[in-house]
Amino acid sequence: MRLLKQILDFYLNTSIHVALSVLSLTWITLIEFNLIFDKNILFFVFFATITGYNFVKYFGIAKWHHRRLTRWLKVIQIFSLLCFLSLCFYVFQLPVKTVATIALAGMITFLYAIPFLPKNMYLDSNKNLRDISGLKVYVIALVWAVVTVLLPVINDEFDLNTDVWITFIQRFILVIVLMLPFEIRDLQYDDLKLSTIPQKIGVKQTKICGMILLLVFFFLEFFKDEIKPFQIVSLLIITFTTMSLLLFVRKNQGKYYSAFWVEGIPVLWLLLVLFFN
């Protein structure tokens, strides 16, 4: 049992779980728009997500404690390096237009973690996008939407039509909602200056806003030019599943409630799409 827990912790701490979620959303885009199944784009997204998330999560720790890193952090660093080398390999398999989109998402991620802001815009000594009041959730949602919608579409030279932009908005909304349980969980740890959504409007109102956003997420599907039955059914299941998880979330939640179950929603969505399709 202890070994299984260690494996699960490694799986979560190395960002493999979140990488599978981003990969799942990208794969859903390929299916939804009948794009060519390109394993290069999927592998790139997977390894880039691990590299990016681990960079953001552990950059500060490695920066200040590099001489006395704990064993687990050293393992994560080596694992992240291997993932970085893998993404470098796959990025050279992609066309120039795709790489330009990757550069945009990469720049946002870089600015999210690296100090660069003038003194009057930051909350503390970090001076990065992550610490601008209330911005964190929207930056993450924007990067996910760019990577999981625009990246595969541009890679396949598919037209950026109305349906694509509606899907982009849907993904942006979904990621914001998936972030809410994390923000509720972190209420007891986050600096008040961060002005997260639960800090500004409270837990109950945050849940209500999340429910409304999920309804918008679902009904936007009916504004598309091409409506697919399998997509409607899978969206309906995902909407109600996410609503249920959001409804029962609390500040003192279990260790794996958000990190595993909530973040695993995109994986469930992909499985549903593959099943119904």
Secondary structure, DSSP 8 states (H G I E B T S, - for coil): -HHHHHHHHHHHHTTHHHHHHHHHHHHHHHHHTT----HHHHHHHHHHHHHHHHHHHHHHHHHHHGGG--HHHHHHHHHHHHHHHHHHHHHTTS-HHHHHHHHHHHHHHHHHHS----GGG-SSTT-SGGGSTTTHHHHHHHHHHIIIIIHHHHHTT----HHHHHHHHHHHHHHHHHHHHHHHHGGGTS-GGG--HHHHH-HHHHHHHHHHHHHHHHHGGGGSSS--HHHHHHHHHHHHHHHHHHHT--TT--TTIIIIIITTHHHHHHHHHHHH-
